[in-house]
Amino acid sequence: MTDATEAPPTEAFTIPEFCTAYRFSRAMYFKEKRAGRGPRELKVGRRVVITKEAAADWAHQREAAAQ
């Protein structure tokens, strides 16, 4: 049983949360995005989020590119 005050697990990152999770700056995020190496983004109204699946896919692509 979960506590009613517990936040549900999130299924998506905001851009700042994504940058924090992967430990790089927002400037680096936008540089990589301009270069075509950013994660897939999902627009929700005016917000942009990155799903956990898109983040994992992005990480796998970056790892493969480094080899």
Protein Blocks (a to p, Z undefined) as FASTA:
>chain_A
ZZfkbccddfbdcfklmmmmnopafklmmmmmmnopaccdddehjbccddfklmmmmmmm
mmmmmZZ
